Every structure is written in structure tokens, then in C-alpha cells.
């Protein structure tokens, strides 16, 4: 027995198991994680947007919320409420579809930063999870289960030279 085996007698038995598990996990498509990173934060923002509107109109309560509680610097509360309501509907819908994913994730990441810095600074664990999802989408894209992926495949097919074999 070697000195390493005496120091860690169980290590040789567990290393192959860990390696096999890691290899199996490596086969899971990243698109599944990207789909989750698109859907779950999108639901949170969509629900928040729904609280700001009645039909097609931003509520007086939403404007009051921006005036009295959120108090964003340099932005009129009426404008902030309307921009937030718009963004919390459009960007989550685009994320769920996987259309303009990186742009939508970047917009929601910026909103998350504003919320964290100016509105709810003590909610950093929640905002950190959202930011992580958005960063994954910005850096890796939406994954195969998206309209963006369909567009990418169509563009690649159209850019290949025609072969009449």
C-alpha cells in the first residue's frame, strides 16, 4: 500500500464513481438550464408587471408606488411606472419565447441592478439568483429550445453554398 492510499483509503473507490457521475452530468444539454433560466425569472417579472396595470393602463397605484416607496433618482415616477410596466411585460415574454434573448436578459439584468441598488438593497440573495440566470443567458444564449436557435439554424442553412448532389 502506498502512503497516499494509507492517508486516503477510500479515495480510490470513490474517484471512478465521481468521474462517472461527472461524465453523465456533462451529457445533459445546457439548453435545459437555459430554458429554466429564461422561464422562472420571467415569471417573477411578468407577475410584477401585472400588478402595475389594469387592462392596457398603468394604475395610479403603480405611479404612487414609484413616487412614495421606490423613489428612483432622476426619473419621474409616472415615467418610471410606465417604463417598468412595459419592460416587465415585453422582456419576460421575449425570454419565454427565446427571442432576442440576450437583449432581454440584459434589460432585465439592468432592471435587477436598479431594484437592488435603489429599491430593495437587502434583497440581494434573490436579486443575485436573478442576475445569475440573466448572466447565463447573456453569456451562453437561450439554448436549443428557443426561437433564437431556430433563426440561427435558418441563417446557417441559407449561408451554406447550394449543392445539387
C-alpha positions in Angstrom: 0.0 0.0 0.0 1.3 3.5 -0.9 1.4 6.4 1.5 -1.4 8.1 -0.5 -3.7 5.0 -0.1 -2.9 4.9 3.6 -3.8 8.6 4.0 -7.0 8.2 1.9 -8.0 4.6 1.9 -11.5 5.3 0.4 -10.4 7.7 -2.3 -9.5 5.2 -5.0 -13.0 3.6 -4.7 -14.9 6.9 -4.9 -12.9 8.6 -7.7 -14.3 6.4 -10.5 -17.8 6.8 -9.2 -17.4 10.6 -9.1 -15.8 10.6 -12.5 -18.7 8.6 -14.0 -21.3 10.9 -12.4 -19.5 14.0 -13.7 -19.3 12.4 -17.2 -23.1 11.7 -17.1 -23.9 15.2 -15.9 -21.7 16.6 -18.8 -24.1 14.9 -21.2 -27.2 16.9 -20.0 -27.8 19.7 -22.6 -27.2 23.2 -21.3 -30.3 24.2 -23.1 -32.4 22.7 -20.3 -30.7 25.0 -17.8 -31.1 27.9 -20.2 -34.8 27.2 -20.6 -35.2 27.3 -16.8 -33.1 30.5 -16.6 -35.5 32.0 -19.1 -38.8 30.9 -17.7 -38.5 31.3 -13.9 -37.2 34.8 -13.6 -39.5 35.8 -16.5 -42.5 34.7 -14.4 -41.4 36.9 -11.5 -41.1 40.0 -13.7 -44.3 39.2 -15.5 -46.2 38.9 -12.3 -44.7 42.2 -11.0 -45.8 43.8 -14.3 -49.3 42.5 -13.9 -49.6 44.3 -10.5 -48.9 47.6 -12.3 -51.7 47.5 -14.9 -55.4 47.3 -15.4 -56.1 46.3 -18.9 -53.8 48.4 -21.1 -53.3 51.2 -18.5 -50.8 51.7 -15.7 -52.6 52.2 -12.5 -52.5 55.2 -10.3 -51.4 52.9 -7.5 -48.3 51.9 -9.5 -47.4 55.5 -10.1 -47.9 56.2 -6.4 -45.6 53.2 -5.6 -42.8 54.8 -7.6 -43.4 58.2 -6.1 -43.7 57.1 -2.4 -41.8 53.9 -1.9 -39.4 53.3 -4.8 -38.3 56.9 -5.2 -35.9 56.4 -8.1 -33.4 59.2 -8.5 -33.6 61.3 -11.8 -36.7 59.6 -13.1 -40.2 60.9 -12.9 -42.5 58.4 -11.0 -45.1 58.5 -13.8 -42.4 57.7 -16.4 -40.7 55.1 -14.2 -44.0 53.3 -13.6 -44.8 53.2 -17.3 -41.3 52.0 -18.3 -41.3 49.3 -15.6 -44.8 48.1 -16.6 -43.7 47.9 -20.3 -40.4 46.2 -19.5 -41.9 43.7 -17.1 -44.3 42.5 -19.8 -42.2 42.7 -23.0 -38.8 41.3 -21.9 -40.3 38.3 -19.9 -42.5 37.4 -22.9 -39.4 37.5 -25.2 -37.4 35.4 -22.7 -40.1 32.7 -22.6 -40.2 32.6 -26.4 -36.4 32.6 -26.6 -36.5 35.6 -28.9 -34.0 38.4 -28.6 -32.9 36.5 -25.5 -29.5 38.2 -24.8 -31.0 41.7 -25.2 -34.0 40.8 -23.0 -31.7 39.3 -20.4 -29.5 42.3 -20.4 -32.5 44.6 -20.0 -33.8 42.6 -17.0 -30.3 42.4 -15.5 -30.2 46.2 -15.6 -33.7 46.4 -14.0 -32.5 43.9 -11.4 -29.5 46.2 -10.6 -31.7 49.2 -10.3 -34.1 47.3 -8.0 -31.1 46.1 -5.9 -29.3 49.4 -5.7 -32.2 51.8 -5.2 -35.3 49.9 -4.1 -34.6 46.8 -2.1 -30.9 46.6 -1.3 -31.4 43.9 1.4 -32.9 41.5 -1.1 -29.5 40.7 -2.7 -29.9 36.9 -2.4 -33.0 37.0 -4.6 -31.5 39.5 -6.9 -28.3 37.5 -7.1 -30.2 34.5 -8.3 -32.0 36.5 -11.0 -28.7 38.1 -12.0 -27.1 34.7 -12.3 -29.8 33.5 -14.6 -29.6 36.6 -16.8 -25.8 36.4 -17.0 -26.0 32.7 -18.1 -28.4 33.8 -20.9 -26.2 36.8 -21.9 -23.0 34.7 -22.0 -24.4 31.4 -23.4 -27.5 32.3 -25.2 -31.0 30.9 -24.9 -30.2 27.2 -25.7 -31.7 25.0 -28.4 -35.3 25.3 -27.2 -35.8 28.8 -28.5 -36.8 30.9 -31.4 -33.3 32.4 -31.5 -31.9 28.9 -32.1 -34.3 28.3 -34.9 -33.3 31.6 -36.5 -29.6 30.8 -36.1 -30.1 27.4 -37.8 -32.0 29.0 -40.7 -29.3 31.6 -41.2 -26.6 29.0 -41.2 -28.5 26.9 -43.8 -29.1 29.9 -46.0 -25.4 30.9 -45.9 -24.2 27.5 -47.0 -23.5 27.1 -50.7 -26.1 25.2 -52.7 -25.0 21.6 -53.6 -27.0 19.6 -56.1 -25.7 16.2 -55.3 
